[in-house]
Amino acid sequence: SAKPSFAGVTLTAASECSGIVTISDATQSSSTTTGCLKLAGGLGVVKAAFFGGALDAAGAVNLQSGLTVAGALDLNAAADISGVATVSNTTEASNSTTAALVCSGGVAVAKKIYAGDSVRAKNSLIVDASTTGTLTIAPNASTTDFTLTFPAAVGSAGQVLRAADGAG
């Protein structure tokens, strides 16, 4: 059966369509006032929506549920994460550019850091406290020996190395 065709139709009251509505105009959108469908009010969608091109939002985007990203996620501003952030990639760290999480800048941590394996500092590992610093090595039950290697200058010029029992 032939489908009705309407050109230049203006609806001034609430309207309802019970079938699929197809708009064949292919005008690209680059703002809120361009494109083949322009809405003066909001858009409410009950079920899933699929966008075949880019999705740009001029205002804030509020998600009521989770966000799944199938491709790369580029954040060009600060990100505030109030929950636990988990990186599930398991790439072993082998240098400053190969790991599951790579930061181009510094990392500031307000509380404790836990590493499940080893920690490596390429240049310096500094314990900085107001008057004294403590480096504690807490072995597990199967560890019997530790080797600490210090450069020859450590222990000179007023620096003191002491064992946990206070012996020098």
C-alpha positions as CSV (number, residue, x, y, z in Angstrom):
1,S,0.0,0.0,0.0
2,A,1.1,3.5,-0.7
3,K,2.5,5.6,2.2
4,P,1.2,9.1,2.6
5,S,3.7,11.8,2.0
6,F,3.6,15.2,3.6
7,A,5.8,18.2,2.7
8,G,6.0,21.2,5.0
9,V,3.8,19.8,7.7
10,T,3.5,21.8,11.0
11,L,2.0,20.2,14.0
12,T,0.8,22.6,16.7
13,A,-0.6,20.1,19.2
14,A,0.4,16.9,20.8
15,S,0.7,14.2,18.1
16,E,1.2,10.5,18.3
17,C,2.5,8.1,15.7
18,S,1.9,4.4,16.1
19,G,4.4,3.2,13.6
20,I,8.0,3.9,12.5
21,V,8.6,7.5,11.5
22,T,11.4,7.9,8.9
23,I,12.9,11.3,8.0
24,S,14.8,10.9,4.7
25,D,16.5,14.3,4.8
26,A,20.2,13.8,5.4
27,T,21.2,17.3,6.6
28,Q,24.2,16.9,8.9
29,S,24.0,18.5,12.4
30,S,26.8,20.8,13.8
31,S,24.8,22.7,16.5
32,T,21.4,22.7,18.3
33,T,19.9,24.6,15.3
34,T,21.1,22.5,12.4
35,G,20.2,19.0,11.2
36,C,17.2,17.3,9.7
37,L,15.3,17.1,13.0
38,K,15.3,20.1,15.4
39,L,13.5,20.0,18.7
40,A,12.8,23.2,20.8
41,G,12.2,21.1,23.9
42,G,13.8,18.0,25.4
43,L,14.0,14.5,24.1
44,G,12.7,11.6,26.1
45,V,13.6,8.1,24.9
46,V,12.2,5.0,26.7
47,K,14.4,2.4,25.0
48,A,17.9,2.2,23.6
49,A,19.3,4.8,21.2
50,F,21.9,4.2,18.6
51,F,24.0,7.0,17.0
52,G,25.7,6.2,13.7
53,G,28.0,9.3,14.0
54,A,29.5,11.4,16.7
55,L,27.5,12.5,19.7
56,D,28.3,16.0,20.8
57,A,26.7,17.6,23.9
58,A,26.9,21.4,24.5
59,G,26.0,21.0,28.2
60,A,26.7,18.5,31.0
61,V,26.0,14.8,30.4
62,N,24.4,13.1,33.3
63,L,24.3,9.3,33.3
64,Q,21.8,7.6,35.4
65,S,23.5,4.2,35.0
66,G,26.9,2.8,33.9
67,L,28.9,3.8,30.9
68,T,30.4,1.3,28.6
69,V,33.0,2.5,26.1
70,A,33.9,0.1,23.3
71,G,36.7,2.2,21.8
72,A,39.2,4.7,23.2
73,L,38.1,7.2,25.8
74,D,39.7,10.6,25.6
75,L,39.2,13.0,28.5
76,N,40.4,16.5,27.7
77,A,39.7,18.0,31.1
78,A,39.9,16.9,34.7
79,A,38.1,13.8,35.8
80,D,36.5,13.6,39.3
81,I,36.0,9.9,40.3
82,S,34.2,9.5,43.7
83,G,34.1,5.7,43.6
84,V,36.7,3.1,43.2
85,A,38.5,3.2,39.8
86,T,39.7,-0.2,38.6
87,V,42.0,-0.8,35.7
88,S,41.6,-4.5,34.7
89,N,44.4,-4.5,32.1
90,T,47.2,-6.8,33.3
91,T,50.2,-5.4,31.3
92,E,53.3,-5.9,33.4
93,A,55.2,-2.6,34.0
94,S,58.7,-2.8,32.3
95,N,59.5,0.9,32.1
96,S,57.9,4.3,32.4
97,T,55.9,3.9,29.2
98,T,54.8,0.3,29.3
99,A,52.2,-0.8,32.0
100,A,48.5,-1.2,32.5
101,L,48.3,2.5,33.7
102,V,50.7,5.1,32.3
103,C,50.8,8.7,33.5
104,S,52.7,11.3,31.6
105,G,52.9,13.6,34.6
106,G,53.4,13.1,38.3
107,V,51.1,11.2,40.6
108,A,49.9,12.6,43.9
109,V,48.5,10.2,46.5
110,A,47.0,11.5,49.8
111,K,47.0,8.1,51.6
112,K,48.8,4.8,51.5
113,I,50.1,3.0,48.4
114,Y,50.0,-0.8,48.2
115,A,51.9,-2.7,45.6
116,G,51.2,-6.4,45.2
117,D,54.7,-7.1,43.8
118,S,57.8,-5.0,43.6
119,V,58.2,-1.2,43.5
120,R,61.0,0.3,41.3
121,A,62.2,3.9,41.3
122,K,64.4,4.7,38.4
123,N,66.3,7.6,40.0
124,S,65.4,8.2,43.7
125,L,63.2,6.8,46.4
126,I,62.9,9.6,49.0
127,V,61.3,9.2,52.4
128,D,60.4,12.8,53.3
129,A,59.2,13.7,56.8
130,S,59.4,16.8,58.9
131,T,62.4,15.7,61.1
132,T,62.9,11.9,60.6
133,G,61.9,9.4,58.0
134,T,61.3,5.7,58.4
135,L,61.8,3.0,55.8
136,T,60.1,-0.2,57.2
137,I,60.7,-3.6,55.6
138,A,58.0,-6.0,56.9
139,P,58.9,-9.6,55.8
140,N,56.3,-12.3,55.4
141,A,56.8,-15.6,57.2
142,S,58.8,-17.2,54.3
143,T,61.3,-14.4,54.0
144,T,64.5,-14.9,55.9
145,D,67.0,-12.5,54.4
146,F,67.1,-9.0,53.1
147,T,70.0,-7.3,51.3
148,L,70.1,-3.5,51.5
149,T,72.8,-1.9,49.3
150,F,73.7,1.7,50.0
151,P,76.2,3.9,48.2
152,A,79.4,4.6,50.1
153,A,78.3,8.1,51.1
154,V,75.3,6.9,53.1
155,G,76.0,7.0,56.8
156,S,78.5,9.8,56.5
157,A,78.0,13.5,57.3
158,G,75.6,13.0,60.2
159,Q,73.4,10.3,58.5
160,V,72.7,7.3,60.8
161,L,71.6,3.8,59.9
162,R,69.9,1.8,62.7
163,A,68.5,-1.6,62.9
164,A,64.9,-2.0,64.2
165,D,66.3,-2.8,67.7
166,G,68.0,0.6,67.7
167,A,71.5,-0.8,67.1
168,G,73.6,1.2,64.6
